[in-house]
Amino acid sequence: MGLLAVFWYNAVYLHIKRKSAFASVPGSIAGAIPPVIGFTAL
């Protein structure tokens, strides 16, 4: 999950953020992954 978060942020979100105003959708996924990691660690 941690590697997925790093990949999603660096490979997907940063490139979309520069090109589109609709970057909040992939950004919300990048922001939701750390709480999911904490939830699954329980």
C-alpha positions in Angstrom: 0.0 0.0 0.0 2.8 2.4 0.7 4.4 1.8 -2.6 1.0 2.3 -4.3 0.7 5.7 -2.5 4.2 6.8 -3.6 3.5 5.6 -7.2 0.1 7.2 -7.4 1.3 10.6 -6.1 4.5 10.8 -8.2 3.4 9.1 -11.4 -0.3 10.0 -11.7 -1.2 13.0 -9.5 1.7 15.3 -10.2 1.4 15.0 -13.9 -2.4 15.5 -14.0 -2.0 18.5 -11.6 0.0 20.4 -14.2 -2.4 19.7 -17.1 -5.9 19.7 -15.7 -8.1 21.5 -13.3 -9.7 18.2 -12.3 -6.7 17.0 -10.4 -8.7 16.8 -7.2 -10.1 13.4 -8.0 -6.6 11.7 -8.3 -5.4 13.9 -5.5 -8.2 12.7 -3.2 -7.1 9.1 -3.9 -3.5 10.0 -3.1 -4.7 11.6 0.2 -6.9 8.7 1.1 -4.3 6.0 0.9 -2.5 6.7 4.2 -5.6 6.4 6.3 -6.4 3.1 4.5 -2.9 1.9 5.4 -3.6 2.7 9.1 -7.0 1.0 8.9 -5.7 -2.2 7.4 -2.9 -2.3 10.0 -5.4 -2.8 12.7 
